[in-house]
Amino acid sequence: MFNKTLIAIACACSAIGTSAAYASEQSESKGFVEDSSLNLLLRNTYFNRDYKDGVNDAKTWGQGFITTFESGFTQGTVGVGVDAFGLLGIKLDSGRGRNYGAMFDTYSDGRPVDDISQAGAAVKLRISNTVIKYGNQFPSLPVLAYDDSRLLPQSFTGTLVTSNEIEGLELNAGRFTADSPMADSSRDPNHLKSIDVVGGTYAVTENIVTSLYYSDVEDEFEKSYVNLNYNLPIAAEQALNFDFNLYHTKYDDGSIAATDFGGDGDNDRNTIWSLAAKYSIGAHAFILAHQRSSGDAGYAYDYGDGGSTIYLANSYYSDFNLKDENSWQASYELDFSEYGVPGLSYKFAYVRGDNIDSGTGSDGTEREIFNQVSYVLQDGPAKDLSLRLRNSIYRASNDVGPDLNEIRAFIEYPLSIL
């Protein structure tokens, strides 16, 4: 009933041409073929996680081919279109005992598969500025965000309504019943029952944006999300930005997610929030952030709601989201374009978390040093080729997690075919 009501409301709203609505995208449609695009992303990924406490290290290297087709919409009051994708990941180096499971699935004997592949499609309808899409897709919402942080992207199967009838306001409502992880060719190996989502984002002014979302992962948890982002221009090359994020989670009775994050599975709750202040001056940016988790359990995600469903300031290798954890961040960003190297950027971050209730009777701690350098070619035959190298040095008390050093390297080259 929940999903039917949401979609019915969204469709009804889209059909009402309010005076506040701006130009209709559907009325400007050029056609199914004329507005179509076909793109291929070549992604080479190397992953190295070096554990310091005797745990087997993870080392995996792979080549990905991500093909996406997006059609235009047919002309008329109701536009019809199709989106489709094809994914192929080829293992270049890995092996039993050192495979990284988020890149390549394994056989029963522990050997990683040589390749993974998948294809999917979704049909879409557009009325005015409202799109209804059903099928395999990549939702990107604070309470349901597909994970694309390794070799191949995660996808979900379901219905999503996105409405932009009022300028500055985006509304979303949907229901998904299957999820395909990044490293698995299967359509729904996690047996997702359902996840309902509803919410929206509103640009109050040019410098103030707010969001409110809700989701319900069946038999796991209900989640609410609030965001407020405020940008304060100071001078021509100076600005101060404040970003506040909050999640409140109510776990279902017997939830596996709750017990995995320090709860007892008896209708546990969690509230986690972060506040980041970023001062930008020319090519430089300085960030300070505080994040705080409280309740009966830590903040759980990736139980059907996507591996990237954590829009919080202190999320790097660790997400600093454990039970009762408080964490602080100090970070620095540098854009080299002002020094004659456009496309080159660098980021450093130090995050420390403490007061963690690890269930051992003493407070646990964790800390991370994060470095990332990225470069995108601006012109020439290999224009848009991007290189990104990130490193995390992570240390924690024994009751929190194993110490490790991690390296991730990405080379991506997008090709526009159509």
N, C-alpha and C positions, 0 to 999 in steps of 0.2 A: 504494500500500500504506500509506503514511504516514497519509493522511487516513482511510482505512477503519478502520485500527487505532484511531486517536484517537476517532473517533465511536463505534465499537463499545465501547470502554472507557468512554466517557462515558455511553452508554446503559445499560451494565451497572451502573455505579455508581449511576445514578439509580433503577434498579429494586430496589436493595437498601435496604430500610428500616432503616437503622442506628439504634441507640439514641441516637446523638448528634444525629440529625436533629431539627429543630424542626417546628412546625406546618406541615402540607402546604398550599401555596397552592391546589393543584388541588382538594382536598377542600372548600375554601371558595368555589369558583367559583359565581357566580350565573347564568352562562349566556353564550352567544355574543353576544346582543343586550344583555343587562342590564349587562354590564361593558364595552360598547363606547364609544369616544370618536371624535369627528370634530372636527378643529381646522384652522383656517386662520391662517397667519402672513403678515401683510403686511409686507414688508421693502423699504425704500427705501435704496439704497446709492449713495453718491458716492465715486469714487476719483480721486485726483489725485497723480501721481508726477512731480515736477519735477526733471528731471536737470540737473546743473550743468556737464556736460562735453560739451555739444553733441549729446547723444543726444536723439532725439525724445521729448517728454514724453507721458505717458499720462494721458488725462482721459476718464472714462466715468461715466455716470449711468444707473441702471436701477431698475425697479420689479419686485419679485418677489412671487409668490403661491405659498406652500408649503402644500399641503393634505396632512394625514396622517390616516389612518383606522387605528385599532387596535381589533380586535374583542376580546371576551372569549373565554373558552374554554368549549366545551361541557362539560356536567357528566358525571361518570363517572370511571373510573380513568385513562383517557387523554382529555385535553381537546384539542379541535381548534379552531383559530382562523385568522384571516387579517389581515395588515397590508398596507396599500396607501398609495401616495402619488401626488400629481400636482404637477408643478412647471411654472411658467410665469414666464419672465423677459422683460420688455419694455424695449427700449433707449429711454431718454428723450433721451440726448445722447451722441454720440461721432462718430467719423469716421475716414476712412482716414489712417493715420499717427499717430493719437493714441488709437486703441482700446486698451483693456487686455484682453489675451487671456484672463485668468483670469475675466473676467465675460462676454464675448461672443466667440464664435468668429468667424472671418473667411472671406470668400469668397476665391477664388484671386487676385482683383485687389487684395486687401488691405482691402476694405470690410467693416465689421462687419455681422453679421446683425442684422435688426430685432428678432427674438425667438428664444427657445429654449424648448423644452418637452419634458417627459418624464413618463412614468407607469410605475409599477412596483408589484409586489406580492410577498408572500411568504406561504407557508403555514407554520403553526407547530403543534407538538404539545407538550403539557405532561403530564409524569408526575411526580406529587409536586411537588418544587420544581425540576425540570429541564425546560428548554425547548429544543426542537430546531426551528430555523427554517431554511427553504430558500427562496431566491428573492432578490429585490432588497431590500437592507437597508443600514442605516447603522451598521457596526461601530465601536465606540469602545474600542479596546485600545491599549496603549502601542506595540505593534508593527504595528498595523493600525487607524488612526484616520481616519475620513472627514473631509474638509476642508469646513468650513462657514463660512469666513472672508470670503467675498465676497457674492455675490448669492444663488445657489442652492447647495444642498449636493451634494457628491460622493456617489455610491452605489456599492456593490459587489454582485455576484451570486455566490451560493454558499450554503454550509451553515455554520451556527454553532450549537454546543451550549453552553448556559449552565446550569451546575448550582449550586444553593445548598442542597444537602442538609444541610450542616453549618453551624450558625450561625456567622457571621463569616467563612466561607470561600466564595469564588466561584471556580469552575473554568470555563475556556473552552477549546474545541477546535473548529477549523473549517477549511474549505477554500473558497477563492474563485477563480473562473476568469474574471471580467470586472470591469472598473471603468469607471464613467462619470464623467468629469471635471465640474467645476462649470460650465464654459462650453460644453459640447457636448451636443447632444441624442442623439448616438449611444450605443449600449449599451456598446461596447467598442472605441473608436478606438485605444487604446494596445496592443491585442492582448495583454493579460495572459495568460500561459500558466497560471500557478497560483500561489497563495500559501497555504501551510499555516501555521496558528497554533495554539499551545497554551500554556496558562499559567494563572495564578490569582492572587488577592489574598486575604490572610488578615489579619484584625484580631486580633493577638496579645492586645492589651488594648484598653481604650477609647482609649488614647493612643499605641499603637504599631501601625502597619499596614505590611505588607510585601507586595511583589509580585515575581513571577518569570514571565517570558514568553519564548517562542521563536517565530521565524518563518522561513520559507524561501520566498523569492521566486524561482521557477524561472529559472535562467540569469542571475540577478543577484547575489543574496547570501543568506546565512544570518545571522540576527540574534538576539542574546540581550539581555534587559533585566532589570535588577534595580532595585528601589526599596525604600527604608526611610524611613518618615516617623514622626517622634517628636515628640509635643506635650507640653510640660512646663508645666502650670499653675503660676503663681507666686503670684498673689493673685486677688481677685475680678475685677479687670479687667486682669490682666496674664498673659501667657503667652509662652513661648519655643518656637518650632517649628524643627525641623531636617528638611530634606528632601534625601535623597541619591538621585541617579539615575545609572545607568550603562548604556551600550549597548556591546556588542562585536559587530562586524560582520566576517564572513569573506566577501569578494567571490569570485564565481566567476571562473574563468579567462576573460579577455576581456570582463569585465563593463563595460558602458557607464557605469554608475554610478561605478565606481572611477576610470576615466579622466577623467570629468568633475570629480572631486574630487581631482586631483593624483596618482593612482596610475598604474601602467603596465599595468594589466589582467592582471597575472600573479599571481593568487591573493593579492591585496592584503588587508590587514587594517586595522581601525581600532578603537580604544577611546576612548570619550568619556564623561566623567562630570561631574557638577555637584553641588555642595553648597551649599545655601542655608540661612541662619539668619535667622529672622524674629522680631522682638520686637514684641509687640502690647501697647499700653497705652491703654485707653479707645478713643477714636476714631482713634488713630494706630498706624501700623505701620512699622517700619524694617527693611529687608532688606539683607543683605550676601551675595554669592554669588561663588563661584569655579567656573570651568568649564575643563576641559582636554581637548584632543584629541591623540591620538598614534597612530602607526602609519604604514603605507605610503601611506595616502590619508586624505581627510577623511571626515566622517560624511555618507553619502548617504541620502536618503529621497525620497518621491514618485516612486519607480520601481516603481509597483504597490502600495506599502504605505501610500498615503494622504498627502495634503499636510499633515496635522497629526500625523504620526508622529514627533514629536520632543519628548518629555516632559523637557525640560531647562530649567534656571533662566534661562539667558541667551538666550531665544528671544523676539525682538520682530519688527522688520522683518528684521534680520539674525539668524541663528541662531548665529553665532560658532562654526561647526562645521568650519572649514577645516583643512587638513593642518597638524598640530603647533601649532595655535592655543591660546593661553592667554588667558582673559578674566576680568575682574572686573566685578561689578555693585554699585552702591549705589542703592537705591530707597526711595521713601516712599509710603505709602498713607494716605488720609484718608476717614473715613466721617462725613458731615455729619449723620447722624441724631441724634447727641448735641448738635448745635447747632441743633436744631429744623427740619432739612430732611431728613426720611427719604427714602431712595431716591437721594440724591445722593452720588456718590463721585468721588475723584480719585486718580490714580496718576502718579508721576514716576519715571523710571529713567535712570541713566547707565551705559552698558556700554562697556568698552574692551577690545579684543583685540589681541595682538601675537604675535611669534614665528612668524608665518604663513609656511610654506614655499610660496611662490608660483611656484617654479621659475625665478626670475630671478637667484638668487644672493644676494639680500638679504632680510631679514625684512620681511614686510608687516605693516601695521597697519590696524585699522578701529575706529570708535567710533560710538556712537549715543546721542542724547538722545531719550527717549520721554516723551510726555505723553498722558494720556487722562482725559477727564471723561465720566461717564455719569449718567443720571437716569432713574428709573422712577417714573411717577405712582402714588401709593399709593391714591387713591380718586377718586371722581367719574365722570362719563360715559366718560372715556378712561382709566380705571384699567388699569394694566399697560402702557400705552404707554411705550416706552423710547427714549431718545435717547443716542447714543454718538458721541463725537468723539475721534479719536486722531491724533496727529502724531508723525512720526519725522524727526529731522534726522540724516542719515547721512553720514559722511565716511570715506574710506579712501585708502590709498596707491594710486598708479596701477596697480600690479600686482595689486591685489585687486579693485577694482570702482569703478564711477562714483559720484561724489558725488550726493546727491539729498535733496530734502525731500518728504515724503509726507504726505498728508491722507486719512483715511478717515472717512466720516460714515455712520451707520446710524440709521434710524428704523424701529422695529418695533412692530407692534400685533397681539397674538394674539387670535383670536376662537374661542371654544368654541361649536361648532355643535351637538354632540351630547354 
